[in-house]
């Protein structure tokens, strides 16, 4: 039993060591993937060699993320591998869908020392920072992917990156003016993903704000009680001190006649 537990700990330690070594490079690779994809979508008349190089970079990033998930799953103890895949959906999806590959940049924020705290403020800071990074990267990538699918389609209303960003912002904010919308099947799939992501981001922001207000109101309600209790304690201590000084003075007064009687004798 002890040997099995030791092996379990060693495997977990090896996985954590792998994650510590590879998180930084994977974040850089995720950012490079986003830049390469944006260049392919937005740039016109690229040289053939540059197009090939960017495409190879996209393939390399995909292969690297797949290898990372496979290695981390292999380093997880056998009885916990399914749980590992279930509890790391972003890592698994990043090996399948490009949009989640770009979102791995969020893991860089979690490596900052302050955001590793366990207090309420640190937890909220981690949630807010993650939410902001998710929103920015998510909007940019969905806008790029939608533009790539829409701009050459008949009757498309999303013709430029500016149009795509505007459409993505109003969609993720659940506003939806209706002046721009996808007309292709691929574009509509990206729109559904954006809607789901917008609901999740807005819901997380709302919950964080409500939690902050609830905690602050609780602190304001506790302060008067604590202040009143402190004042009551101080008054009682002062009363005890006055009583003690009065008792000492009375004992000293009683001792003076006794000393006079002893001197006379």
Backbone as numpy.savetxt, mean C-alpha at the origin, in Angstrom:
# Nx Ny Nz CAx CAy CAz Cx Cy Cz
9.31 -34.41 13.70 8.48 -33.21 13.70 9.34 -31.96 13.70
10.37 -32.00 14.55 11.28 -30.88 14.63 12.05 -30.71 13.33
12.44 -31.86 12.70 13.17 -31.78 11.44 12.32 -31.19 10.34
11.01 -31.56 10.31 10.11 -31.01 9.30 9.93 -29.50 9.50
9.82 -29.08 10.77 9.69 -27.66 11.05 10.94 -26.89 10.65
12.13 -27.48 10.88 13.37 -26.82 10.48 13.48 -26.68 8.98
13.08 -27.72 8.24 13.10 -27.66 6.78 12.12 -26.61 6.27
10.96 -26.53 6.92 9.97 -25.51 6.56 10.54 -24.11 6.73
11.22 -23.88 7.85 11.82 -22.56 8.10 12.92 -22.24 7.10
13.71 -23.25 6.74 14.79 -23.01 5.78 14.24 -22.65 4.41
13.18 -23.35 3.98 12.59 -23.04 2.68 11.99 -21.64 2.67
11.32 -21.28 3.76 10.75 -19.93 3.84 11.85 -18.88 3.83
12.95 -19.15 4.54 14.07 -18.20 4.57 14.69 -18.05 3.18
14.80 -19.14 2.44 15.36 -19.07 1.09 14.45 -18.26 0.17
13.15 -18.43 0.30 12.22 -17.66 -0.53 12.32 -16.17 -0.21
12.38 -15.84 1.09 12.49 -14.44 1.47 13.80 -13.82 0.99
14.88 -14.61 1.04 16.16 -14.12 0.54 16.09 -13.87 -0.97
15.43 -14.77 -1.69 15.24 -14.58 -3.13 14.44 -13.30 -3.39
13.37 -13.09 -2.63 12.54 -11.90 -2.82 13.32 -10.61 -2.53
14.15 -10.65 -1.49 14.95 -9.47 -1.17 15.93 -9.13 -2.30
16.50 -10.17 -2.92 17.48 -9.93 -3.98 16.84 -9.50 -5.29
15.63 -9.97 -5.56 15.05 -9.76 -6.89 14.00 -8.66 -6.96
13.53 -8.14 -5.82 12.48 -7.13 -5.86 12.93 -5.89 -6.62
14.11 -5.37 -6.30 14.61 -4.18 -6.98 14.74 -4.37 -8.48
15.46 -5.40 -8.95 15.55 -5.62 -10.40 14.20 -5.81 -11.08
13.26 -6.48 -10.41 11.95 -6.67 -11.02 11.19 -5.36 -11.15
11.35 -4.48 -10.18 10.71 -3.17 -10.26 11.28 -2.38 -11.44
12.60 -2.41 -11.57 13.24 -1.71 -12.70 12.78 -2.32 -14.02
12.68 -3.64 -14.06 12.24 -4.30 -15.29 10.79 -3.96 -15.59
9.95 -3.86 -14.55 8.56 -3.47 -14.77 8.45 -2.06 -15.33
9.27 -1.15 -14.81 9.29 0.22 -15.33 9.79 0.24 -16.77
10.83 -0.56 -17.06 11.35 -0.64 -18.43 10.31 -1.21 -19.38
9.55 -2.17 -18.90 8.47 -2.74 -19.71 7.45 -1.66 -20.07
7.09 -0.84 -19.09 6.10 0.22 -19.33 6.64 1.24 -20.34
7.92 1.60 -20.20 8.52 2.57 -21.12 8.59 1.98 -22.53
8.99 0.72 -22.64 9.10 0.09 -23.95 7.73 -0.02 -24.63
6.74 -0.39 -23.86 5.40 -0.52 -24.43 4.87 0.85 -24.87
5.09 1.88 -24.03 4.65 3.22 -24.37 5.35 3.72 -25.64
6.62 3.40 -25.79 7.36 3.82 -26.98 6.80 3.16 -28.23
6.50 1.88 -28.15 5.95 1.17 -29.30 4.58 1.71 -29.70
3.78 2.12 -28.69 2.43 2.60 -28.99 2.45 4.04 -29.50
3.27 4.89 -28.89 3.19 6.32 -29.15 4.12 6.80 -30.26
5.27 6.18 -30.41 6.25 6.67 -31.38 5.87 6.25 -32.79
6.15 7.12 -33.73 5.87 6.86 -35.15 7.18 6.61 -35.90
7.12 5.71 -36.85 8.24 5.45 -37.76 9.53 5.13 -37.01
9.45 4.15 -36.12 10.65 3.71 -35.41 11.50 2.85 -36.33
12.83 2.89 -36.17 13.68 1.99 -36.94 13.37 0.53 -36.63
13.58 -0.32 -37.61 13.24 -1.73 -37.44 14.02 -2.36 -36.30
15.30 -1.98 -36.17 16.11 -2.57 -35.11 15.62 -2.16 -33.72
15.11 -0.91 -33.60 14.60 -0.46 -32.31 13.29 -1.16 -31.96
12.44 -1.34 -32.96 11.20 -2.08 -32.73 11.50 -3.49 -32.26
12.47 -4.13 -32.91 12.85 -5.49 -32.52 13.42 -5.51 -31.10
14.25 -4.53 -30.78 14.85 -4.48 -29.44 13.77 -4.28 -28.36
12.81 -3.41 -28.63 11.74 -3.17 -27.65 10.85 -4.40 -27.49
10.58 -5.07 -28.60 9.79 -6.29 -28.52 10.53 -7.38 -27.73
11.83 -7.49 -27.94 12.62 -8.45 -27.17 12.61 -8.11 -25.68
12.63 -6.80 -25.37 12.55 -6.38 -23.97 11.22 -6.77 -23.34
10.14 -6.64 -24.09 8.82 -7.05 -23.59 8.80 -8.57 -23.32
9.36 -9.33 -24.25 9.40 -10.78 -24.07 10.28 -11.15 -22.88
11.43 -10.47 -22.75 12.33 -10.74 -21.63 11.66 -10.44 -20.29
10.93 -9.34 -20.22 10.25 -9.01 -18.97 9.19 -10.04 -18.63
8.44 -10.48 -19.63 7.44 -11.52 -19.39 8.10 -12.80 -18.88
9.17 -13.24 -19.53 9.84 -14.47 -19.12 10.42 -14.33 -17.71
10.95 -13.17 -17.38 11.54 -12.96 -16.06 10.49 -13.04 -14.96
9.33 -12.43 -15.19 8.27 -12.49 -14.19 7.73 -13.90 -14.03
7.67 -14.65 -15.12 7.23 -16.04 -15.03 8.22 -16.85 -14.19
9.52 -16.69 -14.47 10.55 -17.40 -13.72 10.50 -17.02 -12.24
10.28 -15.74 -11.95 10.21 -15.30 -10.56 9.09 -15.99 -9.81
7.90 -16.05 -10.41 6.77 -16.71 -9.75 7.04 -18.19 -9.57
7.60 -18.84 -10.57 7.88 -20.28 -10.48 8.90 -20.57 -9.38
9.97 -19.76 -9.32 11.01 -19.98 -8.31 10.45 -19.74 -6.91
9.72 -18.67 -6.71 9.16 -18.39 -5.39 8.17 -19.47 -4.96
7.40 -19.98 -5.91 6.47 -21.07 -5.58 7.25 -22.34 -5.23
8.35 -22.60 -5.95 9.16 -23.79 -5.65 9.85 -23.69 -4.31
10.23 -22.48 -3.88 10.89 -22.27 -2.60 9.91 -22.25 -1.43
8.63 -22.24 -1.72 7.61 -22.29 -0.67 7.42 -23.73 -0.23
7.25 -23.99 1.06 6.99 -25.37 1.51 5.82 -26.00 0.77
5.91 -27.30 0.53 4.95 -27.98 -0.35 3.50 -27.80 0.09
3.24 -27.84 1.36 1.86 -27.72 1.82 1.29 -26.32 1.72
2.13 -25.36 1.35 1.67 -23.97 1.33 1.78 -23.33 -0.06
2.07 -24.11 -1.07 2.26 -23.53 -2.40 0.96 -23.00 -2.99
-0.13 -23.73 -2.80 -1.41 -23.24 -3.29 -1.81 -21.96 -2.58
-1.59 -21.93 -1.26 -1.90 -20.71 -0.49 -1.04 -19.54 -0.95
0.22 -19.81 -1.32 1.10 -18.76 -1.80 0.55 -18.15 -3.08
0.10 -18.98 -4.01 -0.45 -18.47 -5.27 -1.73 -17.69 -5.04
-2.55 -18.16 -4.08 -3.82 -17.48 -3.80 -3.57 -16.12 -3.15
-2.58 -16.04 -2.26 -2.33 -14.81 -1.52 -1.41 -13.83 -2.26
-0.95 -14.20 -3.44 -0.12 -13.30 -4.25 -0.71 -13.20 -5.66
-1.95 -12.72 -5.77 -2.59 -12.68 -7.10 -1.90 -11.74 -8.07
-1.39 -10.60 -7.57 -0.73 -9.65 -8.47 0.52 -10.26 -9.08
1.28 -11.01 -8.27 2.50 -11.64 -8.79 2.16 -12.69 -9.85
1.10 -13.46 -9.61 0.71 -14.48 -10.57 0.18 -13.85 -11.85
-0.68 -12.83 -11.70 -1.25 -12.18 -12.88 -0.20 -11.41 -13.68
0.85 -10.93 -12.99 1.90 -10.21 -13.71 2.65 -11.11 -14.67
2.58 -12.42 -14.44 3.22 -13.36 -15.36 2.32 -13.69 -16.54
1.06 -13.20 -16.50 0.10 -13.53 -17.55 -0.31 -12.29 -18.35
-0.72 -11.22 -17.60 -1.23 -10.03 -18.26 -0.25 -8.87 -18.11
0.04 -8.16 -19.18 1.02 -7.06 -19.12 0.65 -5.96 -18.14
-0.64 -5.65 -17.99 -1.02 -4.56 -17.12 -0.60 -4.82 -15.68
-0.70 -6.05 -15.23 -0.29 -6.40 -13.88 1.23 -6.45 -13.76
1.89 -6.70 -14.87 3.35 -6.67 -14.86 3.84 -5.26 -14.55
3.18 -4.27 -15.13 3.56 -2.89 -14.86 3.26 -2.49 -13.43
2.22 -3.07 -12.85 1.82 -2.71 -11.49 2.77 -3.25 -10.42
3.71 -4.08 -10.80 4.69 -4.57 -9.82 5.58 -3.45 -9.29
5.53 -2.28 -9.93 6.29 -1.13 -9.43 5.86 -0.77 -8.02
4.62 -1.11 -7.66 4.10 -0.79 -6.32 4.95 -1.43 -5.23
5.56 -2.57 -5.51 6.35 -3.25 -4.48 7.55 -2.42 -4.04
8.00 -1.49 -4.91 9.11 -0.62 -4.53 8.72 0.27 -3.35
7.47 0.73 -3.30 7.01 1.59 -2.21 7.06 0.84 -0.89
6.73 -0.43 -0.89 6.69 -1.21 0.33 8.08 -1.50 0.90
9.13 -1.25 0.11 10.48 -1.47 0.61 10.99 -0.30 1.43
10.30 0.85 1.40 10.69 2.00 2.20 10.49 1.67 3.67
11.47 2.01 4.51 11.44 1.61 5.91 10.20 2.12 6.65
9.81 3.38 6.39 8.68 3.95 7.13 7.40 3.18 6.88
7.22 2.70 5.64 5.99 2.03 5.29 5.93 0.60 5.80
7.00 0.14 6.48 6.96 -1.19 7.06 6.44 -1.19 8.49
6.11 -0.03 9.03 5.63 0.07 10.39 4.28 -0.63 10.55
3.93 -0.92 11.81 2.69 -1.62 12.08 1.65 -0.72 12.74
1.97 0.54 12.96 1.03 1.46 13.57 -0.05 1.88 12.59
-1.10 2.54 13.12 -2.20 2.97 12.27 -1.76 3.96 11.22
-0.92 4.93 11.58 -0.46 5.93 10.61 0.38 5.30 9.51
1.27 4.38 9.87 2.11 3.72 8.87 1.26 2.85 7.94
0.26 2.19 8.50 -0.60 1.34 7.68 -1.38 2.18 6.68
-1.93 3.31 7.15 -2.67 4.18 6.24 -1.74 4.78 5.18
-0.53 5.16 5.57 0.42 5.69 4.59 0.74 4.65 3.53
0.89 3.39 3.94 1.16 2.33 2.98 -0.02 2.13 2.03
-1.25 2.19 2.57 -2.43 2.02 1.74 -2.57 3.17 0.74
-2.39 4.41 1.23 -2.55 5.58 0.36 -1.49 5.59 -0.72
-0.23 5.32 -0.36 0.85 5.32 -1.35 0.62 4.24 -2.40
0.22 3.06 -1.96 -0.06 1.98 -2.91 -1.20 2.35 -3.84
-2.24 2.95 -3.26 -3.39 3.33 -4.06 -3.01 4.34 -5.13
-2.19 5.33 -4.76 -1.78 6.34 -5.72 -0.94 5.75 -6.85
0.02 4.90 -6.48 0.87 4.30 -7.51 0.05 3.39 -8.41
-0.83 2.58 -7.81 -1.71 1.73 -8.61 -2.52 2.57 -9.59
-3.12 3.66 -9.10 -3.99 4.47 -9.94 -3.22 5.06 -11.12
-2.04 5.65 -10.85 -1.28 6.30 -11.91 -0.83 5.29 -12.95
-0.22 4.19 -12.50 0.29 3.19 -13.45 -0.86 2.53 -14.19
-1.93 2.24 -13.47 -3.09 1.58 -14.07 -3.71 2.44 -15.16
-3.89 3.74 -14.87 -4.50 4.64 -15.85 -3.61 4.76 -17.09
-2.31 4.94 -16.88 -1.40 5.12 -18.02 -1.39 3.87 -18.90
-1.29 2.71 -18.27 -1.17 1.50 -19.08 -2.49 1.18 -19.79
-3.62 1.32 -19.10 -4.90 1.06 -19.75 -5.12 2.04 -20.90
-4.73 3.30 -20.68 -4.85 4.29 -21.75 -4.02 3.89 -22.97
-2.79 3.44 -22.74 -1.93 3.01 -23.84 -2.52 1.80 -24.57
-2.95 0.81 -23.80 -3.50 -0.40 -24.41 -4.77 -0.10 -25.20
-5.62 0.76 -24.64 -6.86 1.11 -25.33 -6.58 1.90 -26.61
-5.64 2.83 -26.52 -5.26 3.59 -27.72 -4.72 2.66 -28.79
-3.92 1.70 -28.41 -3.35 0.76 -29.37 -4.44 -0.06 -30.06
-5.52 -0.36 -29.32 -6.61 -1.16 -29.89 -7.62 -0.32 -30.66
-7.72 0.98 -30.36 -8.82 1.78 -30.88 -8.48 2.69 -32.06
-7.27 3.20 -32.12 -7.03 4.34 -33.02 -7.20 4.00 -34.50
-7.05 2.76 -34.89 -7.21 2.40 -36.31 -8.57 1.77 -36.59
-9.45 1.71 -35.59 -10.76 1.08 -35.78 -11.73 2.06 -36.42
-12.63 1.58 -37.28 -13.64 2.47 -37.89 -14.57 3.04 -36.82
-14.80 4.36 -36.88 -15.71 5.01 -35.95 -15.14 5.20 -34.56
-13.83 5.04 -34.37 -13.22 5.18 -33.05 -13.21 6.63 -32.63
-13.47 6.87 -31.34 -13.43 8.22 -30.79 -12.14 8.49 -30.02
-11.38 7.46 -29.74 -10.10 7.59 -29.02 -8.99 7.51 -30.06
-8.46 8.67 -30.43 -7.52 8.75 -31.54 -6.11 9.16 -31.11
-5.95 9.68 -29.90 -4.64 10.15 -29.45 -4.43 9.74 -28.00
-3.19 9.90 -27.53 -2.90 9.55 -26.14 -3.63 10.48 -25.17
-3.77 11.75 -25.56 -4.55 12.68 -24.75 -5.99 12.23 -24.61
-6.58 11.78 -25.71 -7.95 11.26 -25.66 -8.03 10.04 -24.74
-7.04 9.17 -24.84 -7.05 7.95 -24.04 -6.91 8.26 -22.55
-6.03 9.20 -22.21 -5.85 9.58 -20.80 -7.13 10.21 -20.26
-7.74 11.10 -21.02 -8.99 11.74 -20.60 -10.08 10.69 -20.37
-10.22 9.78 -21.32 -11.23 8.73 -21.18 -10.96 7.85 -19.96
-9.69 7.50 -19.74 -9.35 6.65 -18.61 -9.62 7.35 -17.28
-9.31 8.64 -17.19 -9.52 9.39 -15.94 -10.99 9.50 -15.60
-11.82 9.86 -16.58 -13.25 10.01 -16.28 -13.91 8.65 -16.02
-13.35 7.60 -16.60 -13.92 6.27 -16.37 -13.54 5.74 -15.00
-12.29 5.89 -14.61 -11.87 5.36 -13.31 -12.46 6.17 -12.17
-12.82 7.43 -12.44 -13.47 8.26 -11.42 -14.98 8.03 -11.39
-15.46 7.08 -12.19 -16.88 6.73 -12.27 -17.73 7.91 -12.73
-17.14 8.85 -13.52 -17.89 9.97 -14.05 -18.50 9.59 -15.40
-17.63 9.25 -16.35 -18.10 8.76 -17.64 -18.94 9.75 -18.42
-18.33 10.78 -19.02 -19.08 11.78 -19.77 -19.74 11.21 -21.03
-19.12 10.20 -21.59 -19.70 9.60 -22.79 -19.25 10.23 -24.08
-18.35 11.23 -24.00 -17.86 11.86 -25.22 -16.86 10.97 -25.94
-16.19 10.09 -25.19 -15.26 9.12 -25.79 -15.53 7.75 -25.19
-15.44 6.74 -26.03 -15.73 5.38 -25.58 -15.10 4.41 -26.57
-14.74 3.22 -26.10 -14.14 2.23 -27.00 -15.20 1.57 -27.87
-14.81 1.22 -29.08 -15.74 0.58 -30.02 -15.30 -0.84 -30.36
-14.08 -1.22 -30.03 -13.60 -2.57 -30.32 -13.81 -3.47 -29.10
-13.79 -4.76 -29.35 -13.96 -5.72 -28.25 -12.80 -5.61 -27.27
-11.58 -5.51 -27.80 -10.41 -5.39 -26.91 -10.49 -4.12 -26.06
-10.86 -3.02 -26.70 -10.98 -1.78 -25.96 -12.03 -1.86 -24.88
-13.14 -2.53 -25.13 -14.19 -2.65 -24.12 -13.76 -3.56 -22.97
-12.93 -4.54 -23.28 -12.39 -5.38 -22.20 -11.52 -4.55 -21.28
-10.68 -3.71 -21.87 -9.86 -2.80 -21.06 -10.74 -1.83 -20.27
-11.85 -1.40 -20.86 -12.76 -0.50 -20.15 -13.36 -1.18 -18.93
-13.74 -2.42 -19.05 -14.28 -3.16 -17.90 -13.23 -3.29 -16.80
-12.00 -3.60 -17.19 -10.92 -3.68 -16.21 -10.72 -2.34 -15.51
-10.82 -1.25 -16.28 -10.65 0.08 -15.70 -11.79 0.41 -14.74
-13.00 0.03 -15.08 -14.14 0.26 -14.18 -13.98 -0.48 -12.87
-13.58 -1.74 -12.95 -13.38 -2.52 -11.73 -12.25 -1.92 -10.89
-11.16 -1.54 -11.56 -10.07 -0.90 -10.82 -10.48 0.41 -10.20
-11.31 1.19 -10.90 -11.77 2.46 -10.35 -12.62 2.26 -9.10
-13.51 1.28 -9.13 -14.33 1.00 -7.95 -13.46 0.60 -6.77
-12.45 -0.24 -7.04 -11.56 -0.69 -5.96 -10.77 0.48 -5.37
-10.25 1.35 -6.24 -9.43 2.47 -5.77 -10.27 3.47 -4.99
-11.45 3.83 -5.54 -12.33 4.77 -4.84 -12.80 4.19 -3.52
-13.12 2.90 -3.50 -13.55 2.26 -2.25 -12.45 2.25 -1.21
-11.22 1.97 -1.64 -10.09 1.98 -0.71 -9.85 3.37 -0.14
-9.93 4.38 -1.02 -9.74 5.76 -0.55 -10.81 6.15 0.45
-12.06 5.80 0.16 -13.15 6.14 1.07 -12.99 5.46 2.42
-12.62 4.18 2.40 -12.44 3.46 3.66 -11.29 4.03 4.47
-10.22 4.44 3.80 -9.07 5.03 4.51 -9.46 6.35 5.16
-10.21 7.19 4.43 -10.62 8.47 4.99 -11.56 8.29 6.17
-12.51 7.36 6.05 -13.44 7.09 7.15 -12.68 6.58 8.37
-11.70 5.70 8.15 -10.90 5.19 9.26 -10.14 6.30 9.96
-9.57 7.23 9.17 -8.83 8.34 9.75 -9.74 9.23 10.59
-10.91 9.59 10.07 -11.84 10.44 10.82 -12.33 9.73 12.08
-12.60 8.44 12.00 -13.07 7.70 13.17 -12.02 7.69 14.27
-10.77 7.48 13.90 -9.70 7.46 14.90 -9.50 8.84 15.52
-9.55 9.89 14.70 -9.37 11.24 15.23 -10.53 11.63 16.16
-11.76 11.28 15.81 -12.90 11.58 16.68 -12.80 10.83 17.99
-12.33 9.58 17.92 -12.14 8.81 19.16 -11.11 9.44 20.07
-10.04 9.97 19.49 -9.01 10.63 20.30 -9.55 11.91 20.94
-10.38 12.67 20.21 -10.94 13.90 20.76 -11.93 13.60 21.90
-12.63 12.49 21.81 -13.57 12.13 22.86 -12.86 11.66 24.12
-11.70 11.05 23.96 -10.97 10.53 25.13 -10.21 11.61 25.87
-9.82 12.69 25.20 -8.99 13.71 25.84 -9.67 14.41 27.00
-10.96 14.86 26.90 -11.58 15.50 28.07 -11.68 14.59 29.26
-11.99 13.30 29.02 -12.09 12.35 30.12 -10.75 12.17 30.82
-9.70 12.05 29.96 -8.37 11.87 30.55 -7.95 13.12 31.31
-8.29 14.33 30.80 -7.92 15.58 31.48 -8.65 15.71 32.80
-9.97 15.40 32.80 -10.72 15.48 34.05 -10.22 14.50 35.08
-9.89 13.29 34.65 -9.37 12.30 35.58 -8.03 12.73 36.15
-7.20 13.35 35.30 -5.90 13.81 35.79 -6.05 14.92 36.81
-6.99 15.83 36.58 -7.20 16.91 37.53 -7.73 16.38 38.85
-8.66 15.40 38.79 -9.18 14.82 40.01 -8.09 14.15 40.83
-7.19 13.44 40.12 -6.09 12.78 40.82 -5.18 13.81 41.47
-4.91 14.91 40.78 -4.05 15.95 41.35 -4.68 16.59 42.58
-5.99 16.84 42.55 -6.67 17.43 43.71 -6.61 16.50 44.91
-6.79 15.21 44.68 -6.73 14.26 45.80 -5.34 14.20 46.40
-4.34 14.24 45.54 -2.97 14.21 46.06 -2.67 15.46 46.89
-3.14 16.62 46.43 -2.92 17.84 47.20 -3.63 17.78 48.55
-4.84 17.22 48.59 -5.57 17.10 49.85 -4.83 16.19 50.83
-4.30 15.08 50.30 -3.54 14.16 51.17 -2.30 14.85 51.73
-1.65 15.64 50.89 -0.43 16.33 51.37 -0.77 17.34 52.46
-1.89 18.09 52.28 -2.28 19.04 53.32 -2.62 18.34 54.63
-3.33 17.20 54.53 -3.66 16.45 55.73 -2.41 15.92 56.42
-1.43 15.48 55.59 -0.19 14.98 56.18 0.59 16.07 56.89
0.63 17.28 56.28 1.34 18.38 56.94 0.64 18.81 58.23
-0.70 18.79 58.23 -1.44 19.15 59.44 -1.18 18.15 60.56
-1.13 16.88 60.20 -0.87 15.85 61.21 0.53 15.99 61.78
1.51 16.30 60.92 2.87 16.49 61.41 2.96 17.70 62.34
2.24 18.78 61.97 2.26 19.97 62.83 1.63 19.68 64.18
0.53 18.91 64.21 -0.10 18.56 65.49 0.80 17.71 66.34
1.49 16.78 65.77 2.40 15.92 66.54 3.54 16.73 67.10
4.03 17.71 66.31 5.12 18.54 66.82 4.65 19.41 67.98
3.41 19.93 67.91 2.87 20.75 69.02 2.71 19.94 70.29
2.30 18.70 70.18 2.15 17.84 71.36 3.50 17.49 71.96
4.54 17.45 71.15 5.85 17.06 71.66 6.52 18.18 72.44
6.17 19.46 72.23 6.82 20.57 72.93 6.54 20.55 74.43
5.28 20.43 74.94 5.06 20.35 76.40 5.75 19.16 77.03
5.81 18.04 76.29 6.46 16.88 76.85 7.94 17.14 77.06
8.57 17.82 76.17 9.99 18.13 76.32 10.21 19.09 77.48
9.28 20.07 77.70 9.40 20.99 78.83 9.28 20.27 80.16
8.34 19.32 80.24 8.18 18.54 81.48 9.43 17.74 81.79
10.06 17.18 80.79 11.26 16.39 81.03 12.41 17.27 81.52
12.51 18.50 81.01 13.57 19.37 81.44 13.39 19.78 82.94
12.10 20.02 83.33 11.85 20.43 84.72 12.24 19.30 85.69
11.93 18.07 85.29 12.29 16.96 86.16 13.80 16.82 86.25
